[in-house]
Amino acid sequence: MDAHVTKHPEQDRYVLTVDGQERGELTYLTSDTTIELPHTFVDPALRGTGLGVRLVREALEDIRDTTDLRVIPTCPFIATWLLKNPEYRDLTRR
């Protein structure tokens, strides 16, 4: 399985592509100081494969590397993931 996460800033989302097909997304809303993460979706046929985690991790890494925005995780999946991964919680306290 060939999977990639790509940022699409013109659409305010990160896209998960699997074997050349769009199979998931993480949407975001930005302000001057924050980036809200309201929604994550992965094709139901691929749930439980770790691709949702990969999508979240790669999006957060990109946010960390390219912005100084404070993350607001309103998507329940992302909020729960952050509770289990304390190494990313600093993004919510910027």
N, C-alpha and C positions, 0 to 999 in steps of 0.2 A: 504494500500500500504506500503510495507516494503522496505525502501530505505536506502542505505549505500554508503558512499564515501570512497574509499580505495586508498592509494598511491601505485603505482607500479614503484619503482625507476629504475628497470631494463629496463623498457620501457619508462621512462621519461614521465609519465602521471598519472593522478588521474582518477579513474574509478567510474562511478555512476552505481550501481547495484540496480535494482528494482525487487522485488519478485524473486530474484535469477538469473536474467538475466541482462547482460551488456546492459545499455540503454543510456550511455553517457560517455564523457571523456573530460578532460582538459589536454592538452599537455604542456610541458615546456622544455626549453633549459637552461642549467646552464653554468656559467663561474665562475671564481674565486670570483667575487664580485656581479654578477647579476643572476637573474632568469627571463627569458623572457617567457611570457604566450601568445603564438601565436594563440591558437585554442581552442575553446570550442564547443562541440556538445552534443545535447540532442535529442533523438528520437523525430521526429516530432509529433508523437501521444501523447507525454507527454509535449509538449511545452505549456506554460501558466499555468502550475501546480506548479510553484515555485521550480522545481527540478534543473533548471539551476542556479538559485540563490543559492540554497543549495550547489551545486557543487563548485561554485566560493567561497562562504564563507568558506566552510570547507577546501578547498585548501589553501586559504590565511591564515586561522588560523594555519594550519600546517606549512606553510612557516614562519609565525611569531614565532611560538613556537619552531621550530627546526633549523632555520638558521638565519644568519644575512645578507642575500642576499637582494639586492635592486630589487624590482619587476619592470619589464618593461612590461606593459600591451599592447601588440600589437594586441590582439584579440579585435575587436570593442565591443563585448558584455561585456568583462571584463572592458575595458576602460570606457564605459558608466556607468557600475555598480559602479566603483570607484568614479566617479563624484557625484553619488547619495548617496554614503556612505562614508562621510569624515573620519569616525573613522578608515578606512583602508588606507587612503592616505599616512600615515607615511611610509608605506612599499615602496612607490615609491621614498622616500627621504633618504633612509638609506645610 
